[in-house]
Amino acid sequence: MKTKIKNIFFLSLSIFLFGYLPAYSQKKAELIISLWADKPILIDGQLNDWNDSLSLYNDATKLYYNLSNDDENIYLAIKNGAPESLTRILARGISFSANIENKKIPAMVTFPLLDRTPGKKLNETEPPEPEEIQRRILERIKEIRVDGFKEIIDGGISLYNTYGIKAAAAFDSKNNLIQEIAIPIRLLGIEPGRTEPITYGIRINGFQGPAAVQQRDMNAFDDMYGGRYGGRYNGRYGRNYGGMYGGMPSRNYPPARISTSTEFFIKSSLAVKQ
């Protein structure tokens, strides 16, 4: 009897501890059609190579996106469709993974990553214009994070790396953040002529970590984007980088860890030149 109770206890404990952890195999992937890129896509944060629009949309993340490939690279373009998703993207980036062999930890690229090194505080008497805020944001994007690649050590790599992984971001005329990512097919271990579908994951990373870390990130946004302006700034952008670019979490952080990651999965075979 004691053994049975103990087994039930450990089963319940396991469900409690692991039941809410994201499991790659538990997510249902939507089948999509990848587009063939007639010419290499220029990774510049513009949608010129995507007919100036993105036709696919995910409601959970509020992201517009398209997937494309040629014989050399897999390309992803993303545009945020809501201010709150933009705030989270700027805080922790978007992770794009390609699972070739049903791995628990697939090859993954995370972008954008803002440099949070404290900079020189500007003695400004007026809130910066939207274009200036955007320029400051883009100026702080200096690297890409990679995980799970056989040929690359996990961690940050330069935007100008020699591996062929490319990423760029820019704002459009409606203040949406456009991201483009290119990953060489050879780095993913895809064999030439592969016809089996590939499962891709797209995740907006959430705010995670102790309250002190969250407070640090909050202060960084305040310093960069005008929390010091108080009432005058709040009316236009919302407090703590809100309003136009979405609201940041409250300063009254709970001591526990929080997570607001949102992800979805898609499945597609590589496009073939017709």
Helices and strands as residue ranges (DSSP letters): H 2-18, G 24-26, E 29-31, E 35-36, G 48-50, E 56-58, E 63-69, E 73-80, H 83-92, E 94-99, E 107-114, H 130-139, E 141-147, E 155-158, E 166-171, E 177-184, G 185-188, E 198-204, H 211-225, G 227-229, H 231-237, G 243-245, E 262-268
